[in-house]
Amino acid sequence: MVKHSQLFIDSLIHPKKLAAYRLLTIGKVIQYVFLLVSIMAIFSFSQFVLGVSKEESNFIGLTDYVKNIQWLLYPFALILQFLVSTIVLFTQISIYAFASLVILKIMNRRGEYRHIWRTSALAITWATLLTILFSFTPISQMLASLIGIVITLTLLTLAISKYPKKLKK
C-alpha cells in the first residue's frame, strides 16, 4: 500500500504517477486530502493566533477581553478553520475534476469522474503549498490563485496524458 509521504512526494515531483494513483481506494485519497486540510488549518490558525496577538497590543481593552475568552475563542477558531479549509479544498478538487473531464474528452482518453477526482486531489498539492508560501510574500491573492490554477491544470493535463486512450469503434 502506498504511504502518504510517497503520495506527497509523487504529487510534487512525479506528475505522471498521478495517473496510476487514480486506481487508489477513495479512502486513501480522502486521508491524503485531510492531511492537506490539516496543514492548511494549522497554518491558518497560527496566523489567526499571531494576528490576534499583534492586534491586541493596539487595543488596551481588547487585551483583557481576549485573555478572558482565550479558552473559548481558540478552540472554536481552530474548528472553524478546519471546516472552512475542508470545504474550500474539497470544492476546489471537485471543480478541477470537472474541468479535467473536459481535458479528458479533448485528449480522447478513458476515465471517469471518480478517477479524475482522485487525480485532482493529488494534483492540488502544489497549489495548497504555494497558497501557504505566497501568504509570506507581497504577491496579490489574485496572482497567487492564478499561479496555483495554472500549475494544477498543467499537472492534471500531464497526468491525463498517461490515462489509457479510448478504443476506436
Beta strands, then each sheet from edge to edge (+ up, - down):
end
